[in-house]
Amino acid sequence: MNLHDWIDELCDALDLDAEVDEALVLDLARVAAHNVVRPAAPISTFLLGLAAGRQGAGPEELEELAGRARALAEAWDRPAGATAAEDEDAEVPDDSAVDHSGDARELEDA
């Protein structure tokens, strides 16, 4: 059984009459997993489907929704595990008065 067969069978099991653009969904999942965090992939694709269903989206609208989700994931720059508050409120200490000239040598010696 291949992916297309699985999608057809799953649509039947869920009583859905839908055409699925596998490449579009898988691309969003890949970008979300890579740029955000791995569990973002299934959640992102689920939310894409939910939004498309609620809006009665056709193929063009689905592509637009997926493009918005992908753009958000591509722009996501928080470090893994950081919360929004940590990311936005983090203060960068001013160490301009600190002499860092020996830092590279200390790392080599370690």
C-alpha positions in Angstrom: 0.0 0.0 0.0 1.4 3.4 -0.9 0.6 6.9 0.6 -2.1 7.7 -1.9 -3.9 4.4 -1.2 -3.6 5.2 2.6 -5.1 8.6 2.0 -8.0 7.2 0.0 -8.7 4.5 2.6 -8.5 7.1 5.5 -10.8 9.5 3.7 -13.3 6.6 3.4 -12.9 5.6 7.0 -13.4 9.3 8.1 -16.3 9.8 5.7 -14.5 12.6 3.9 -14.9 13.5 0.3 -11.6 15.3 -0.2 -8.7 15.6 -2.6 -5.4 15.8 -0.7 -2.3 17.6 -2.0 0.2 15.3 -0.3 3.2 17.4 -1.4 1.7 20.6 0.1 0.9 18.9 3.4 4.2 17.1 3.6 6.1 20.3 2.8 4.4 22.2 5.6 5.1 19.3 8.0 8.8 19.2 7.0 9.3 23.0 7.4 7.5 23.0 10.8 9.4 20.1 12.1 12.7 21.6 11.0 12.2 25.2 12.0 10.0 25.0 15.0 10.2 21.6 16.7 9.4 18.1 15.5 5.9 17.8 17.1 4.9 21.0 15.3 4.6 18.9 12.1 1.4 17.0 12.8 -0.1 19.9 14.8 0.6 22.3 11.9 -1.0 20.0 9.3 -4.0 19.3 11.5 -4.6 23.0 12.0 -4.2 23.6 8.3 -6.9 21.1 7.7 -9.1 22.5 10.4 -8.7 26.0 9.0 -9.4 24.8 5.4 -12.5 22.9 6.5 -13.9 25.8 8.5 -13.3 28.2 5.6 -14.6 25.8 3.0 -11.3 26.3 1.2 -10.8 25.1 -2.3 -7.4 24.3 -3.8 -6.2 27.9 -4.2 -7.3 28.9 -0.7 -5.7 25.8 0.7 -2.4 26.8 -1.0 -2.7 30.3 0.5 -3.4 29.0 4.0 -0.5 26.5 3.7 1.8 29.4 2.4 0.9 31.5 5.5 1.7 28.6 7.8 4.9 27.8 6.0 6.0 31.4 6.1 5.4 31.5 9.8 7.4 28.3 10.3 10.3 29.5 8.1 10.5 32.8 10.1 10.4 30.9 13.5 13.7 31.7 15.1 13.2 30.7 18.8 15.8 28.3 20.1 14.4 24.8 20.8 12.6 24.7 24.1 12.4 28.5 24.6 9.0 30.0 25.5 7.8 33.2 24.0 8.5 35.0 27.3 12.1 33.8 27.4 12.6 34.8 23.8 11.1 38.2 24.1 12.3 39.2 27.5 15.8 37.9 27.5 18.3 40.6 28.2 21.7 40.5 26.6 24.3 41.4 29.2 26.6 44.3 28.3 30.1 42.8 28.5 31.8 45.4 26.4 34.2 46.2 29.3 35.3 42.6 29.6 38.6 41.6 28.0 37.9 38.5 25.8 41.3 38.4 24.2 42.2 35.1 26.0 38.9 33.4 25.4 40.0 31.5 22.3 43.2 30.3 24.0 41.2 29.1 27.1 38.9 27.0 24.8 41.9 25.4 23.1 43.4 24.5 26.4 40.2 22.9 27.8 
